[in-house]
Amino acid sequence: MEDLAARIEELWEHAGELTPADAEASAIVTEAVDLLDRGVLRVAETGADGTTVVHDWLKKAILLLFCLREVRTTEVGPFEFADKLPLKKDFARAGVRVAPGASARWGSYLAPGVVLMPSYVNIGARVGEQTMVDTWATVGSCAQIGARVHLSGGVGIGGVLEPPNAVPVIVEDDVLVGSRCMVTQGARVGRGAVLGEGTILNPSIPVVDADTGEELGRGVVPPWSVAISAARRREYPGGEFFLPCVLVIRRLEEGERHDKARLNALLRAHGVSA
Ligand SMILES: CC(C)(COP(=O)(O)OP(=O)(O)OC[C@H]1O[C@@H](n2cnc3c(N)ncnc32)[C@H](O)[C@@H]1OP(=O)(O)O)[C@@H](O)C(=O)NCCC(=O)NCCS
């Protein structure tokens, strides 16, 4: 693998010169992206100490892919598409259920038991076992979504491709992300957390403890917590405004499922979208 990483780094040095005619470069990059597609490698992973390591050479491979591929037109019935990347295939063999209208790009990984309602999963993203990606949810490039997560209808998980060393969005195992939340720019939702509908989370948004008023950090929701969208007062020369923040209103016991998330697990077990 080190050899493959070194070859990608070498190609990255000359990215500006690459064209779709470079068959050798194309084969190297395809090999790397294929490993992402099969889940053998991942763009980012969190160690036991909680720190996230980004394998930026894999992100570089994805970026290089766009220099090495030509736009191709494909047709499905009355639909026409013009894109550089193919879509994922062999869902039944991977143990993944994909409702009509969903698409996942080649180079994303969907673990066994994933359900995709009409939704979108971009290249480099990884979706863990038994996770439900509900209707109109989007999983942006390189986002790392854990196991048994529910991304509710309309959730927007941002893609983080550039710069290559930027940390992607991370949603840890057993999280419920409520409808229409936006989690972007490398934000992180800790294990077992519940994010109320319509929450915006990015690395500039303060996360505040409702019991103490303490700012717990920015862009990171603590594990086993219930967090909702709230507003904080802010003075500007032009007047007083209310900017969004995320308020932690409740703590769950480790391993505890919020009652609203429990219902959700039942629906998922039956393979039905909420
Ligand atoms: C966050 C959530 C889990 C809170 O549920 P809960 O722990 O039962 O808490 P409550 O409903 O008692 O709400 C607590 C307070 O937060 C407020 N609140 C609840 N959800 C909120 C949200 N999404 N945004 C802002 N405020 C919210 C309530 O108005 C209430 O305020 P109050 O104390 O002044 O009455 C729940 O409201 C939620 O958003 N679940 C996600 C639902 C979802 O998207 N499901 C997907 C399929 S439909």
The ligand as a Gaussian input file, in Angstrom:
#p B3LYP/6-31G(d) Opt

LIG

0 1
 C      -34.151000      16.704000      19.346000
 C      -35.265000      15.788000      19.719000
 C      -34.765000      14.363000      19.761000
 C      -35.740000      16.251000      21.089000
 O      -36.675000      15.363000      21.600000
 P      -36.916000      15.255000      23.195000
 O      -35.643000      14.819000      23.860000
 O      -38.120000      14.389000      23.351000
 O      -37.154000      16.707000      23.662000
 P      -38.511000      17.578000      23.633000
 O      -39.370000      17.210000      22.467000
 O      -39.063000      17.528000      24.987000
 O      -37.902000      19.023000      23.351000
 C      -37.081000      19.708000      24.286000
 C      -37.084000      21.183000      23.939000
 O      -36.373000      21.338000      22.696000
 C      -37.199000      21.944000      21.711000
 N      -36.933000      21.249000      20.455000
 C      -37.221000      19.971000      20.151000
 N      -36.769000      19.680000      18.930000
 C      -36.186000      20.773000      18.440000
 C      -35.541000      21.079000      17.235000
 N      -35.404000      20.166000      16.281000
 N      -35.042000      22.322000      17.064000
 C      -35.163000      23.251000      18.047000
 N      -35.784000      23.019000      19.229000
 C      -36.288000      21.800000      19.422000
 C      -38.627000      21.727000      22.193000
 O      -39.489000      22.741000      21.751000
 C      -38.482000      21.731000      23.697000
 O      -38.506000      23.033000      24.192000
 P      -39.210000      23.321000      25.636000
 O      -38.298000      22.645000      26.640000
 O      -39.217000      24.803000      25.756000
 O      -40.542000      22.695000      25.581000
 C      -36.415000      15.792000      18.709000
 O      -37.200000      16.966000      18.807000
 C      -35.933000      15.668000      17.280000
 O      -35.623000      16.652000      16.631000
 N      -35.870000      14.425000      16.772000
 C      -35.465000      14.170000      15.411000
 C      -36.722000      13.798000      14.648000
 C      -36.438000      13.473000      13.242000
 O      -35.917000      14.255000      12.485000
 N      -36.790000      12.256000      12.862000
 C      -36.595000      11.813000      11.517000
 C      -37.776000      11.157000      10.951000
 S      -39.278000      12.094000      11.069000

